[in-house]
Amino acid sequence: MNLFVDTICQRTCHALEELFPAGEWKTSEIKALIEQPPDAEMGDFALPCFSFSKKLRRSPKQIAEELENLLAPEPSEDQIADSEELLPFSRIKAFGPYLNFFLVRRLALQDLPLQRV
């Protein structure tokens, strides 16, 4: 698909390995799950967590929340948040059983191919 989807796949794969080290996680399987949310308010990309339930033995909602905590942890009080840590995403947020990714707008525009009219 594109750089953003590849980044989602790689980071999610690493996070799933932390949640369930005995499982086998493939970026190609994660890539097949990624979709665009029906509403732009819900982000640019969404990862439904239903298919992870069986291996992780958790609800899809709980998995989405755990992945959010691993991929976009809240900074501690004595730690200054590094805004570049999430790049190319401005936010990663669980919405029910979905993990939604919001792109940094300036990076999204740079990745668009130029179209000739």
N, C-alpha and C positions, 0 to 999 in steps of 0.2 A: 504494500500500500504506500507508505511513506515513512519518513524519518520519525514522525511523532508516534505512529503505530508501532514501529520497531522499538522505540524507547519504552513505550508502555509494556510491550511484551517482555523485554529484557528485565525491566525493574520488577514487574509482577512475578516473573519466574523466580527471581532471587528472593522475593518476599515469601512466595509460596514454599520455597525450600527452607526458609526459616521456620515457617509455621508447621511444616510436615516434612522433615528431612528424609524420611524413608520413601516418600513419594517420588515419582518420576514426572517432572514437569517439562513440557516442550513448548518453546516459544511459538511453534507453528500451530499448536492446539489453541493457545491463548489468542493468537492473531485471528483465528477463525471465529472467535467469540465477540470480538470488538465490533461495536456498532455506534451509530450516531444517535444521540438522544432525540426524542421527538420535539423537544423544546430547547432552544438555545440557552435558556436560564439554567438548564441542567448540565451544561458543559458542552465540550466539543466532541468528546469520545466517551463511551460508556462500556464498562466491562461487567456483564452479568455474571454473578457468582454462583448460579445454580449448579453448574456442573462440577464445582469443587466440593460440594456438600458431602458426597459419598466418601471421598478419600479423607476429608478433614473431620467428618462426623460432627459438623456444626451447621447451623442454619445459614443460608446464603446471606442474610442480613448481618449476622455475626461475622462471617468471613469478610464481607465488604468493610465492616468497621475495623477489623483487625488489619486488613491490608492498608486501609487509610492510615492507621497508627504507625505501620511500618514504613510506608512510602512518604508520608507527610507528618512526621511526629511534631507534637507541640514543643516549642523550645522551653527549656527549664528557665526559672527566674534568673539564674546567674549566667545564662547563655544568651548571646545575641543571635537572633535568627539570621542565617545566611540566605538571603533571597535567591542566590544562584543555585542553591541546593536542589530546588524543585525543577529547574530549567529542563525542558522547554515549557513547563507547566507553571501557571500562576497559582493554581489550587488543585488539590486532589481531595475529593469529598465523597463519602458514602451517602447514597440516597436509597434507603431500603436495601434490597438485595443487589444493587448496582454500585460499582465504583466509578465515579465520574471524574474526568480529567478536563481541566480548563487550560487552554493554551495562553501563553503570553502573546498578546496580539501582535506586537512588532515582529516576533519570531515567526508567527503564522504567516504574516504577510510576506516575509522574506522567502519562505519556502514555496510560495505560489509560483507556478511557472508563468512566464510572460506570455500573454496571448496576443496574437496579431488580429487586428480587425479588418 
